[in-house]
Amino acid sequence: MLPDLYTHTTETPKGRLRSWWVSMSKSKRNEYIVERLKLYVPDRLTRYYRRVINKKPHKYFGLSQAIERARLPVTTPRFYALAQFYAILSMIPGALLGYFITIAILPLSTLESVGIRFREYFPLQNPEVGYQIIVSIALGIFAYFFVKSSILSYPYYIGNIRRGKIETAMPHAVNMILGMARGGVPLIASFRFIAENKHIFDEASVEFGKIVELIELFGQDMLTAIRYVIDTTPSEKFATFLDNFVNVIESGGSVIEYLNLKSQQLLEEKEKYYTVFFETMQVLAEIYLAMFIVAPLFFLTVLVVFQILQGGVLEGFRFVLFAMLPLGSLMIIYIISQMMPKEPASTIGERLEVVERLGVKTNGLSGGEFKVNKIRAKINRIKRFLLTPFNEVVYSLTLRAISFYLLIPPIVFVVVAYGRVDFETLLVGFLLFLLLPLIIFVEYREWLIRKIEKQVPDFLRQLAGLNEAGLNVVEALKHITAMEMGILSREIVKIKRDLEWGELVSEALKKFETRVRSSVISRVVSLIVKAVESTPTIKEALYTASLYSEMEIEAKERIRTQMSMYTLIIYIAFGVFLYTSYVLLNNIMSIFTSIQELPAGVIAEVNLNLIKETFYQTALLVGFFSGFTAGMMGEGKLEAGFKHVLIFMVVGYIFFRKFIVF
């Protein structure tokens, strides 16, 4: 959390820190305190390791650097004391686990039954007690070293994660600084804006926040603060960017020109990233098809023969298949989700908490009960409507309310159909009633967002042209509302209405971003709002935002087009699965008839319904997880897989019900 300071003062760092702390509300102070590591560690142990580290600082330099790069709110002595303290505590559950193993899982008798002669190696008077003590001590020591090494490696792990997130957010941060610089926004204001919008710039906001903190709170100049971040950031690419940035400022060069060149360079690197990304996704698609569609089909085909000859094979295979297929599919989905380009959170607006503050002290006791006059309440409601008929009310739909109405149809279906249909019909019907409304809402929203995003670059160019002609933003928006811009026109009309009702331009744009909830619009609105707050002439910022939004939309369309091929491949593979099942199951009767002439005992009793049921349930399971995988590969969102899941499940259900009949 950064101190809310916008101007430099002559106070000392300690005085600034005190002023900042006093100015915060109690809730803000609690939020700031929560950011510290809430783990207990004895102060005496911390002081001891502070003395040890001060004697040999070079020995702990790597850990100190890792903690700083991870931006953990803890000092090196306290962190090392924390690792040592909890490692010692972990010996107790480790020893108890060892004792439990020697009693319930691997007693001494079991150990000796497999050929391990414990009594010969350890000739103790009471071998069982000795065995329990040795195992407990061994697991306690193992727990100590495991916990200590895990805690000490945590900063390195966080640093590696932060490096990737910083480099992913760098193009957006550089474009934002470039647009603000062209709009006349000071650099420190640009840094502060990025620092305050972590939901847009992710870990890059933490690095810029460190710069702002050193400048505003501790009174350092900008170049010194930037050099500190250069030395402590986990990303070499980000450090190189800041280092060159400092050189440009010191040499008196053009910051805008440097940012423009850096933006183009990052765009070229992004193209290389997309090439590697598509190649990796192709490999993952092939792995998924081979392991979770082709492999189950192959094993089913082979095991049908074993079932005919021996019997009792499919039961064990069903258990393994129904356990491994979901786990493997979830692992692939998780890997794809981690590789997909991350989008920022959907809104730049602050979380609004409607609270009436009376400014009086309270005794902390409850207020007790009170009576409500219903007639007077209705009269007051009518009076408020007559006095303020056009009062704007903020409506919200909670997840609890939405879930309640979405779950009613599938639950009613299950209650009515339970006991009258088989399990597969019950499952498909439940998913049909559950997913169909979700698919309509999700797909309609995605369609609206894509339409609006495509019109944003033209809207920004028109706005920039009107601003260049001498109109301010408010007047330009009023002129644009007369133009036809498709779906975006409705949002522009709402922006104009907010302005006519006295809203600030920045607040009207934030409402627009909150309504649409798009990653592209989120970044564009952020840039425009900051430029509007700084200068009335924002044509350069608007042109930059237009170019940036156009590149972002083209990149999203390119990813969607390329990834749709893998979605098509999954559909083809699922079709091959169904066709092979059809050929195998429809010919199994003729095969079984031909082998009836063999001598008794050569074949086992064949349960055709079990074979069909195994194929049936496997197809539904493959279709369920293939749908989510297709959604992740095609659009990068899990909810995009709802329609694929429903299609696969319904097609598989109809296929086995209508086309495969014994």
C-alpha positions as CSV (number, residue, x, y, z in Angstrom):
1,M,0.0,0.0,0.0
2,L,1.4,3.4,-1.0
3,P,1.0,6.6,1.0
4,D,-1.6,8.9,-0.5
5,L,0.8,11.8,-1.3
6,Y,0.8,13.8,-4.5
7,T,3.2,16.6,-3.7
8,H,6.7,16.8,-2.3
9,T,7.2,18.3,1.2
10,T,10.1,19.5,3.2
11,E,9.3,17.1,6.0
12,T,11.8,14.5,7.1
13,P,11.1,10.9,6.0
14,K,10.1,10.1,9.6
15,G,7.8,13.1,9.7
16,R,6.2,12.1,6.3
17,L,5.7,8.6,7.5
18,R,4.0,9.8,10.7
19,S,1.8,12.3,8.8
20,W,0.8,9.5,6.3
21,W,0.0,7.1,9.1
22,V,-2.1,9.6,11.1
23,S,-4.0,10.6,7.9
24,M,-5.2,7.1,7.3
25,S,-8.5,5.8,8.6
26,K,-8.5,2.9,11.0
27,S,-9.7,0.5,8.2
28,K,-6.8,1.6,6.0
29,R,-4.3,1.0,8.8
30,N,-5.7,-2.5,9.3
31,E,-5.3,-3.2,5.6
32,Y,-1.7,-1.9,5.7
33,I,-0.9,-4.1,8.8
34,V,-2.5,-7.1,7.0
35,E,0.2,-6.8,4.3
36,R,2.8,-7.9,6.8
37,L,3.6,-11.6,7.3
38,K,1.1,-12.7,9.9
39,L,3.3,-15.4,11.3
40,Y,4.6,-15.5,14.9
41,V,8.3,-15.8,15.5
42,P,10.1,-15.2,18.9
43,D,11.7,-11.8,19.0
44,R,14.7,-13.3,20.8
45,L,15.3,-15.6,17.8
46,T,15.0,-12.7,15.4
47,R,17.6,-10.7,17.4
48,Y,19.9,-13.7,17.5
49,Y,19.9,-14.1,13.7
50,R,20.3,-10.3,13.2
51,R,23.6,-10.6,15.1
52,V,24.6,-13.7,13.1
53,I,23.7,-12.0,9.7
54,N,25.5,-8.8,10.7
55,K,28.7,-10.8,11.3
56,K,28.6,-12.6,8.0
57,P,26.4,-10.5,5.6
58,H,28.0,-12.0,2.5
59,K,26.7,-15.5,3.5
60,Y,23.1,-14.3,3.5
61,F,23.3,-11.9,0.6
62,G,21.5,-14.2,-1.8
63,L,18.6,-14.7,0.6
64,S,18.4,-10.9,1.3
65,Q,18.3,-10.2,-2.5
66,A,15.7,-12.9,-3.1
67,I,13.4,-11.4,-0.3
68,E,13.8,-7.9,-1.8
69,R,13.1,-9.2,-5.4
70,A,10.0,-11.0,-4.1
71,R,8.9,-7.8,-2.3
72,L,8.1,-9.7,0.9
73,P,7.3,-7.4,3.8
74,V,9.9,-9.0,6.1
75,T,13.6,-8.5,7.0
76,T,16.2,-11.1,6.4
77,P,16.8,-11.9,10.1
78,R,13.1,-12.3,10.8
79,F,12.6,-14.5,7.8
80,Y,15.5,-16.7,8.7
81,A,14.3,-16.9,12.3
82,L,10.8,-17.8,10.9
83,A,12.2,-20.6,8.8
84,Q,14.2,-22.0,11.8
85,F,11.3,-21.6,14.2
86,Y,8.7,-23.4,12.1
87,A,11.2,-26.0,11.0
88,I,11.8,-26.9,14.7
89,L,8.0,-27.0,15.3
90,S,7.5,-29.3,12.3
91,M,9.6,-32.0,14.0
92,I,6.7,-32.7,16.4
93,P,4.1,-33.6,13.7
94,G,6.9,-35.4,11.7
95,A,7.7,-37.6,14.7
96,L,4.0,-38.2,15.4
97,L,3.5,-39.2,11.7
98,G,6.5,-41.6,12.1
99,Y,4.9,-43.1,15.2
100,F,1.5,-43.5,13.4
101,I,3.3,-45.3,10.5
102,T,5.0,-47.8,12.8
103,I,1.7,-48.5,14.5
104,A,-1.0,-48.6,11.7
105,I,0.7,-48.6,8.3
106,L,4.1,-50.4,8.5
107,P,4.5,-52.2,11.8
108,L,7.7,-54.2,12.6
109,S,6.0,-57.5,11.8
110,T,5.2,-56.3,8.2
111,L,8.7,-55.0,7.8
112,E,10.2,-58.4,8.7
113,S,7.7,-60.3,6.5
114,V,9.2,-58.7,3.4
115,G,12.7,-59.8,4.4
116,I,14.1,-56.7,6.3
117,R,15.7,-58.2,9.4
118,F,15.4,-55.2,11.8
119,R,16.2,-57.3,14.9
120,E,19.6,-58.4,13.5
121,Y,20.6,-54.9,12.5
122,F,19.4,-53.4,15.8
123,P,19.7,-56.0,18.6
124,L,17.7,-54.0,21.1
125,Q,16.0,-55.3,24.3
126,N,12.6,-54.0,23.0
127,P,12.8,-54.0,19.2
128,E,9.3,-52.7,18.6
129,V,9.9,-49.6,20.8
130,G,13.3,-49.1,19.2
131,Y,11.8,-49.3,15.7
132,Q,9.1,-46.7,16.6
133,I,11.7,-44.3,18.1
134,I,14.1,-44.6,15.1
135,V,11.3,-44.0,12.6
136,S,9.9,-41.1,14.6
137,I,13.3,-39.4,14.9
138,A,14.0,-40.0,11.2
139,L,10.8,-38.5,10.0
140,G,11.1,-35.6,12.5
141,I,14.6,-34.7,11.1
142,F,13.2,-35.1,7.6
143,A,10.3,-32.7,8.4
144,Y,12.8,-30.2,9.9
145,F,15.0,-30.0,6.8
146,F,12.0,-30.2,4.4
147,V,10.1,-27.3,6.1
148,K,13.3,-25.2,6.5
149,S,14.3,-25.6,2.8
150,S,10.8,-25.0,1.6
151,I,10.5,-21.7,3.6
152,L,13.9,-20.5,2.5
153,S,13.2,-21.3,-1.1
154,Y,9.9,-19.4,-1.1
155,P,11.4,-16.0,-1.9
156,Y,13.2,-17.5,-5.0
157,Y,9.9,-19.1,-6.1
158,I,7.9,-15.8,-5.7
159,G,10.7,-13.9,-7.5
160,N,10.5,-16.2,-10.5
161,I,6.7,-15.9,-10.7
162,R,7.0,-12.1,-10.4
163,R,9.5,-11.9,-13.2
164,G,7.1,-13.5,-15.6
165,K,4.2,-11.3,-14.6
166,I,6.3,-8.1,-14.8
167,E,7.5,-9.0,-18.3
168,T,3.9,-9.8,-19.4
169,A,2.6,-6.5,-18.2
170,M,5.5,-4.4,-19.5
171,P,4.0,-3.7,-22.9
172,H,0.8,-2.3,-21.3
173,A,2.8,-0.3,-18.8
174,V,5.1,1.2,-21.4
175,N,2.1,2.1,-23.7
176,M,0.3,3.7,-20.8
177,I,3.4,5.8,-19.8
178,L,3.8,6.8,-23.5
179,G,0.2,7.8,-23.9
180,M,0.2,9.8,-20.7
181,A,3.5,11.5,-21.6
182,R,2.0,12.5,-24.9
183,G,-1.0,13.9,-23.1
184,G,1.2,16.0,-20.8
185,V,1.0,13.9,-17.7
186,P,4.2,14.1,-15.5
187,L,6.2,10.9,-15.1
188,I,5.7,10.7,-11.4
189,A,1.9,10.8,-12.0
190,S,2.2,8.1,-14.6
191,F,4.2,5.9,-12.2
192,R,1.7,6.5,-9.4
193,F,-1.3,5.6,-11.7
194,I,0.4,2.3,-12.7
195,A,1.1,1.6,-9.0
196,E,-2.5,2.2,-8.0
197,N,-3.9,-0.1,-10.7
198,K,-2.5,-3.5,-9.9
199,H,-5.5,-5.2,-11.3
200,I,-4.4,-3.9,-14.8
201,F,-0.6,-4.0,-14.6
202,D,-0.2,-6.9,-12.2
203,E,3.3,-7.1,-10.7
204,A,4.6,-4.2,-12.8
205,S,2.5,-1.9,-10.6
206,V,4.5,-3.2,-7.5
207,E,7.8,-2.1,-9.1
208,F,6.5,1.3,-10.0
209,G,4.9,1.5,-6.6
210,K,8.3,1.1,-5.1
211,I,9.6,4.0,-7.1
212,V,6.7,6.2,-6.0
213,E,7.1,5.1,-2.4
214,L,10.8,6.0,-2.3
215,I,10.0,9.4,-3.9
216,E,6.9,10.4,-2.0
217,L,7.5,8.8,1.4
218,F,11.3,8.8,1.8
219,G,12.1,11.9,-0.2
220,Q,14.5,10.4,-2.8
221,D,14.8,11.9,-6.2
222,M,13.4,10.0,-9.2
223,L,16.6,8.7,-10.6
224,T,17.8,7.3,-7.3
225,A,14.5,5.6,-6.7
226,I,14.6,4.1,-10.2
227,R,18.2,2.9,-9.7
228,Y,17.1,1.1,-6.5
229,V,14.4,-0.7,-8.4
230,I,16.9,-1.6,-11.2
231,D,19.0,-3.3,-8.6
232,T,16.2,-5.2,-6.9
233,T,13.7,-6.1,-9.6
234,P,13.6,-9.8,-10.5
235,S,13.2,-9.1,-14.2
236,E,16.3,-8.3,-16.2
237,K,14.2,-7.0,-19.1
238,F,12.4,-4.5,-16.8
239,A,15.8,-3.5,-15.3
240,T,17.2,-2.9,-18.8
241,F,14.2,-0.7,-19.7
242,L,14.6,1.4,-16.5
243,D,18.4,1.7,-17.0
244,N,18.0,3.0,-20.5
245,F,15.2,5.2,-19.2
246,V,17.5,6.8,-16.7
247,N,20.2,7.3,-19.3
248,V,17.7,9.1,-21.5
249,I,16.7,11.4,-18.7
250,E,20.3,12.2,-17.7
251,S,21.4,12.9,-21.2
252,G,18.5,15.2,-21.9
253,G,17.0,13.0,-24.6
254,S,13.4,12.7,-25.6
255,V,11.5,10.4,-23.2
256,I,8.5,10.2,-25.6
257,E,10.8,9.0,-28.4
258,Y,12.4,6.4,-26.2
259,L,9.1,5.1,-25.0
260,N,7.8,4.9,-28.6
261,L,10.9,2.9,-29.7
262,K,10.5,0.7,-26.6
263,S,6.9,0.1,-27.4
264,Q,7.7,-1.0,-30.9
265,Q,10.4,-3.3,-29.6
266,L,8.1,-4.9,-27.1
267,L,5.6,-5.4,-29.9
268,E,8.1,-7.3,-32.0
269,E,9.0,-9.4,-29.0
270,K,5.3,-10.1,-28.5
271,E,5.1,-11.4,-32.0
272,K,8.0,-13.9,-31.2
273,Y,6.1,-14.8,-28.0
274,Y,3.0,-15.6,-30.0
275,T,4.9,-17.8,-32.4
276,V,6.3,-19.9,-29.5
277,F,2.9,-19.9,-27.8
278,F,1.2,-21.3,-30.8
279,E,3.8,-24.0,-31.2
280,T,3.5,-25.0,-27.6
281,M,-0.3,-25.1,-27.8
282,Q,0.0,-27.4,-30.8
283,V,2.1,-29.8,-28.8
284,L,-0.3,-29.7,-25.8
285,A,-3.2,-30.3,-28.2
286,E,-1.5,-33.3,-29.6
287,I,-0.7,-34.6,-26.1
288,Y,-4.3,-34.2,-25.1
289,L,-5.6,-36.0,-28.1
290,A,-3.1,-38.9,-27.8
291,M,-3.5,-39.4,-24.0
292,F,-7.1,-38.6,-23.3
293,I,-9.1,-39.4,-26.5
294,V,-7.1,-41.9,-28.6
295,A,-5.5,-43.8,-25.6
296,P,-8.9,-44.6,-23.9
297,L,-10.3,-45.7,-27.2
298,F,-7.3,-47.9,-27.9
299,F,-7.4,-49.5,-24.4
300,L,-11.2,-50.0,-24.7
301,T,-10.8,-51.8,-28.0
302,V,-8.1,-54.1,-26.7
303,L,-9.8,-54.8,-23.4
304,V,-13.1,-55.8,-25.1
305,V,-11.1,-58.8,-26.5
306,F,-9.8,-59.7,-23.1
307,Q,-13.3,-59.3,-21.7
308,I,-14.6,-61.8,-24.2
309,L,-11.7,-64.3,-23.5
310,Q,-11.3,-64.0,-19.8
311,G,-14.0,-61.7,-18.3
312,G,-13.7,-59.4,-15.3
313,V,-11.3,-57.0,-17.1
314,L,-13.4,-54.0,-17.8
315,E,-14.4,-53.5,-14.1
316,G,-10.8,-52.7,-13.1
317,F,-10.2,-50.7,-16.2
318,R,-13.3,-48.5,-15.6
319,F,-12.0,-47.6,-12.2
320,V,-8.5,-46.6,-13.5
321,L,-10.0,-44.7,-16.5
322,F,-12.6,-42.8,-14.5
323,A,-9.9,-41.7,-12.1
324,M,-7.0,-40.9,-14.4
325,L,-9.0,-39.2,-17.2
326,P,-10.4,-36.3,-15.0
327,L,-7.0,-35.8,-13.3
328,G,-5.1,-35.7,-16.5
329,S,-7.6,-33.4,-18.2
330,L,-7.6,-31.0,-15.3
331,M,-3.8,-30.9,-15.4
332,I,-3.8,-30.0,-19.2
333,I,-6.5,-27.3,-18.6
334,Y,-4.4,-25.8,-15.8
335,I,-1.3,-25.8,-17.9
336,I,-3.2,-24.1,-20.8
337,S,-4.7,-21.5,-18.4
338,Q,-1.2,-20.6,-17.1
339,M,0.1,-20.2,-20.6
340,M,-2.7,-18.0,-21.9
341,P,-2.0,-14.3,-22.1
342,K,-3.5,-12.8,-18.9
343,E,-6.1,-10.1,-19.1
344,P,-6.5,-7.5,-16.3
345,A,-9.4,-7.3,-13.9
346,S,-12.5,-5.9,-15.5
347,T,-12.8,-2.6,-13.7
348,I,-10.5,0.3,-12.8
349,G,-13.1,1.9,-10.6
350,E,-12.6,1.8,-6.9
351,R,-14.7,-0.5,-4.7
352,L,-17.4,1.7,-3.4
353,E,-18.6,1.1,0.2
354,V,-21.7,3.1,1.1
355,V,-21.3,3.9,4.7
356,E,-22.8,6.8,6.7
357,R,-20.2,8.3,9.0
358,L,-21.8,10.4,11.7
359,G,-18.4,11.5,13.2
360,V,-19.4,10.5,16.8
361,K,-17.9,8.1,19.3
362,T,-19.7,4.9,20.0
363,N,-19.6,2.7,23.1
364,G,-19.4,-0.5,21.0
365,L,-22.7,-1.9,22.3
366,S,-25.5,-3.0,20.0
367,G,-28.3,-0.6,19.3
368,G,-31.1,-3.0,20.4
369,E,-34.4,-3.5,18.6
370,F,-36.6,-0.8,17.0
371,K,-40.0,-0.7,15.4
372,V,-40.9,0.2,11.8
373,N,-44.1,2.0,10.9
374,K,-45.0,0.3,7.6
375,I,-47.6,2.9,6.6
376,R,-45.2,5.8,7.3
377,A,-42.4,4.0,5.3
378,K,-44.7,3.6,2.3
379,I,-45.7,7.3,2.5
380,N,-42.0,8.3,2.7
381,R,-41.3,6.1,-0.3
382,I,-44.0,7.8,-2.4
383,K,-42.8,11.2,-1.2
384,R,-39.2,10.5,-2.2
385,F,-40.4,9.3,-5.7
386,L,-42.5,12.5,-6.2
387,L,-39.6,14.7,-5.1
388,T,-36.8,12.9,-6.9
389,P,-38.5,10.7,-9.7
390,F,-35.2,10.4,-11.7
391,N,-32.9,9.4,-8.8
392,E,-30.3,7.0,-10.1
393,V,-30.2,3.7,-8.2
394,V,-27.3,1.3,-8.4
395,Y,-28.5,-2.2,-8.8
396,S,-26.3,-5.3,-8.3
397,L,-26.8,-9.0,-8.8
398,T,-25.0,-11.2,-6.2
399,L,-23.6,-14.6,-7.1
400,R,-26.0,-16.1,-4.5
401,A,-29.0,-14.7,-6.2
402,I,-27.9,-15.7,-9.7
403,S,-26.9,-19.2,-8.5
404,F,-30.4,-19.7,-6.9
405,Y,-32.3,-19.0,-10.1
406,L,-29.9,-20.9,-12.3
407,L,-30.0,-24.0,-10.1
408,I,-33.8,-24.2,-9.8
409,P,-34.5,-25.8,-13.3
410,P,-31.8,-28.5,-13.0
411,I,-32.8,-29.4,-9.4
412,V,-36.5,-29.6,-10.4
413,F,-35.5,-31.9,-13.2
414,V,-33.5,-34.2,-11.0
415,V,-36.3,-34.3,-8.4
416,V,-38.9,-35.2,-11.0
417,A,-36.8,-37.6,-13.1
418,Y,-35.0,-39.4,-10.2
419,G,-35.9,-43.1,-10.2
420,R,-37.6,-42.9,-13.6
421,V,-34.5,-42.6,-15.9
422,D,-31.0,-44.0,-15.8
423,F,-28.0,-42.2,-14.4
424,E,-26.7,-41.0,-17.8
425,T,-30.0,-39.4,-18.8
426,L,-30.2,-37.8,-15.4
427,L,-26.7,-36.4,-15.8
428,V,-27.2,-35.1,-19.3
429,G,-30.6,-33.5,-18.4
430,F,-29.1,-31.8,-15.4
431,L,-26.2,-30.3,-17.5
432,L,-28.7,-29.3,-20.2
433,F,-30.9,-27.3,-17.8
434,L,-27.9,-25.9,-15.9
435,L,-25.6,-24.9,-18.8
436,L,-28.1,-23.6,-21.4
437,P,-28.9,-20.3,-19.6
438,L,-25.2,-19.8,-18.8
439,I,-24.3,-20.4,-22.4
440,I,-26.8,-17.8,-23.6
441,F,-25.6,-15.2,-21.1
442,V,-21.8,-15.8,-21.6
443,E,-21.9,-15.9,-25.4
444,Y,-24.2,-12.9,-25.7
445,R,-21.9,-10.9,-23.4
446,E,-18.8,-12.0,-25.4
447,W,-20.5,-11.0,-28.6
448,L,-21.3,-7.6,-27.3
449,I,-17.8,-7.0,-26.0
450,R,-16.2,-8.0,-29.3
451,K,-18.6,-5.6,-31.2
452,I,-17.8,-2.8,-28.8
453,E,-14.0,-3.4,-28.9
454,K,-13.9,-3.3,-32.7
455,Q,-15.6,0.1,-32.7
456,V,-13.3,1.6,-30.0
457,P,-10.4,2.6,-32.2
458,D,-12.6,4.5,-34.6
459,F,-14.3,6.2,-31.7
460,L,-11.0,7.3,-30.2
461,R,-9.8,8.6,-33.6
462,Q,-13.0,10.7,-34.1
463,L,-12.7,12.0,-30.5
464,A,-9.0,12.9,-31.1
465,G,-9.9,14.7,-34.4
466,L,-12.6,16.8,-32.7
467,N,-10.2,17.6,-29.8
468,E,-7.6,18.7,-32.3
469,A,-10.2,20.9,-34.0
470,G,-10.6,22.8,-30.7
471,L,-13.4,21.1,-28.9
472,N,-12.9,19.8,-25.4
473,V,-13.8,16.3,-24.5
474,V,-17.4,17.1,-23.3
475,E,-18.2,18.9,-26.5
476,A,-16.6,16.2,-28.7
477,L,-18.6,13.5,-27.0
478,K,-21.8,15.5,-27.7
479,H,-21.0,15.6,-31.4
480,I,-20.0,12.0,-31.6
481,T,-23.4,10.9,-30.2
482,A,-25.0,12.1,-33.4
483,M,-22.9,9.7,-35.4
484,E,-23.9,6.0,-36.0
485,M,-21.4,3.7,-34.3
486,G,-23.4,0.6,-33.8
487,I,-23.6,-0.9,-30.3
488,L,-21.0,1.5,-29.0
489,S,-23.5,4.4,-29.7
490,R,-25.6,3.3,-26.8
491,E,-22.7,3.5,-24.4
492,I,-21.7,6.9,-25.8
493,V,-25.3,8.2,-25.2
494,K,-25.0,7.0,-21.6
495,I,-21.7,8.9,-21.3
496,K,-23.3,12.0,-22.7
497,R,-26.2,11.6,-20.3
498,D,-23.9,11.4,-17.3
499,L,-22.1,14.5,-18.4
500,E,-25.3,16.4,-18.8
501,W,-26.3,15.4,-15.3
502,G,-23.2,16.9,-13.9
503,E,-20.8,14.0,-13.8
504,L,-17.1,14.6,-14.3
505,V,-15.6,13.2,-17.5
506,S,-13.4,10.9,-15.6
507,E,-16.3,9.5,-13.6
508,A,-18.5,9.0,-16.7
509,L,-15.7,7.1,-18.5
510,K,-15.1,4.9,-15.4
511,K,-18.8,4.0,-15.4
512,F,-18.5,3.2,-19.1
513,E,-15.5,0.9,-18.3
514,T,-17.4,-0.7,-15.4
515,R,-20.4,-1.5,-17.6
516,V,-18.5,-3.0,-20.4
517,R,-15.8,-4.8,-18.4
518,S,-13.3,-5.4,-21.2
519,S,-9.5,-5.6,-20.9
520,V,-8.9,-3.4,-23.9
521,I,-11.4,-0.7,-22.7
522,S,-10.0,-0.9,-19.2
523,R,-6.5,0.1,-20.3
524,V,-7.8,2.7,-22.8
525,V,-10.1,4.4,-20.3
526,S,-7.3,4.4,-17.7
527,L,-5.1,6.4,-20.2
528,I,-7.8,8.8,-21.2
529,V,-8.9,9.5,-17.6
530,K,-5.4,10.4,-16.5
531,A,-4.9,12.6,-19.6
532,V,-8.2,14.4,-19.0
533,E,-7.3,15.1,-15.4
534,S,-4.0,16.6,-16.5
535,T,-4.6,18.8,-19.6
536,P,-7.6,19.8,-21.8
537,T,-5.7,18.9,-25.0
538,I,-5.4,15.2,-25.2
539,K,-5.3,14.4,-28.9
540,E,-1.9,12.7,-28.6
541,A,-3.1,10.5,-25.8
542,L,-6.3,9.6,-27.8
543,Y,-4.3,8.7,-30.9
544,T,-2.0,6.6,-28.8
545,A,-4.9,4.9,-27.1
546,S,-6.5,4.3,-30.5
547,L,-3.3,2.7,-31.9
548,Y,-2.9,0.6,-28.7
549,S,-6.5,-0.6,-28.7
550,E,-6.2,-1.5,-32.4
551,M,-3.1,-3.6,-31.8
552,E,-4.7,-5.3,-28.8
553,I,-7.8,-6.2,-30.7
554,E,-5.8,-7.6,-33.7
555,A,-3.7,-9.7,-31.2
556,K,-6.9,-11.1,-29.6
557,E,-8.4,-11.9,-33.0
558,R,-5.2,-13.5,-34.1
559,I,-5.1,-15.8,-31.0
560,R,-8.8,-16.6,-31.4
561,T,-8.3,-17.5,-35.1
562,Q,-5.2,-19.6,-34.5
563,M,-6.7,-21.4,-31.5
564,S,-10.0,-22.2,-33.2
565,M,-8.1,-24.8,-35.3
566,Y,-7.3,-26.8,-32.1
567,T,-11.0,-26.6,-31.1
568,L,-11.9,-28.1,-34.5
569,I,-9.3,-30.9,-34.0
570,I,-10.9,-31.8,-30.7
571,Y,-14.3,-32.0,-32.4
572,I,-12.9,-34.3,-35.1
573,A,-11.2,-36.5,-32.5
574,F,-14.4,-36.8,-30.5
575,G,-16.2,-37.7,-33.7
576,V,-13.6,-40.4,-34.4
577,F,-14.1,-41.7,-30.9
578,L,-17.8,-42.1,-31.5
579,Y,-17.4,-43.6,-35.0
580,T,-14.9,-46.2,-33.7
581,S,-17.3,-47.1,-30.9
582,Y,-20.1,-47.5,-33.4
583,V,-18.0,-49.8,-35.6
584,L,-16.7,-51.9,-32.7
585,L,-20.0,-52.3,-30.8
586,N,-22.2,-52.9,-33.9
587,N,-19.8,-55.6,-35.1
588,I,-19.3,-57.2,-31.7
589,M,-22.5,-59.2,-32.1
590,S,-21.3,-60.9,-35.3
591,I,-17.9,-61.5,-33.7
592,F,-19.5,-63.0,-30.7
593,T,-21.8,-65.2,-32.9
594,S,-18.8,-66.6,-34.8
595,I,-16.9,-67.5,-31.6
596,Q,-19.8,-69.4,-30.1
597,E,-18.7,-72.4,-32.1
598,L,-15.5,-72.6,-30.2
599,P,-15.2,-75.3,-27.4
600,A,-16.6,-74.5,-24.0
601,G,-14.1,-72.7,-21.7
602,V,-12.2,-70.9,-24.5
603,I,-14.4,-67.8,-24.1
604,A,-15.9,-66.2,-21.1
605,E,-19.5,-65.3,-20.6
606,V,-19.8,-61.9,-22.4
607,N,-21.8,-59.1,-20.8
608,L,-22.7,-56.9,-23.8
609,N,-24.5,-54.4,-21.7
610,L,-21.3,-53.9,-19.5
611,I,-19.3,-53.3,-22.7
612,K,-21.8,-50.8,-24.1
613,E,-22.1,-49.0,-20.7
614,T,-18.3,-48.7,-20.4
615,F,-18.1,-47.1,-23.9
616,Y,-21.1,-45.0,-23.1
617,Q,-19.8,-43.6,-19.8
618,T,-16.3,-43.1,-21.2
619,A,-17.7,-41.1,-24.2
620,L,-19.6,-38.8,-21.8
621,L,-16.5,-38.4,-19.6
622,V,-14.3,-37.6,-22.6
623,G,-16.9,-35.2,-24.0
624,F,-17.2,-33.4,-20.6
625,F,-13.5,-32.7,-20.2
626,S,-12.9,-32.2,-23.9
627,G,-15.5,-29.4,-23.9
628,F,-13.6,-27.5,-21.3
629,T,-10.3,-28.1,-23.0
630,A,-11.7,-26.9,-26.3
631,G,-13.0,-23.7,-24.5
632,M,-9.6,-23.1,-23.0
633,M,-7.7,-23.7,-26.2
634,G,-10.2,-21.8,-28.4
635,E,-10.9,-18.7,-26.3
636,G,-8.7,-18.9,-23.2
637,K,-11.6,-19.0,-20.8
638,L,-13.1,-21.9,-18.9
639,E,-16.6,-20.5,-19.3
640,A,-16.2,-20.6,-23.1
641,G,-16.2,-24.4,-22.8
642,F,-19.8,-24.6,-21.6
643,K,-21.2,-24.7,-25.1
644,H,-18.6,-27.4,-26.1
645,V,-19.4,-29.5,-23.0
646,L,-23.2,-29.4,-23.8
647,I,-22.6,-30.2,-27.5
648,F,-20.4,-33.2,-26.7
649,M,-22.6,-34.5,-23.9
650,V,-25.8,-34.3,-25.9
651,V,-24.3,-35.7,-29.1
652,G,-22.7,-38.6,-27.1
653,Y,-26.0,-39.3,-25.4
654,I,-28.1,-39.3,-28.6
655,F,-25.4,-41.4,-30.4
656,F,-25.4,-44.2,-27.9
657,R,-29.2,-44.1,-27.4
658,K,-30.2,-44.0,-31.1
659,F,-27.4,-45.5,-33.1
660,I,-26.0,-48.2,-30.9
661,V,-28.7,-50.7,-30.0
662,F,-28.1,-54.3,-28.8
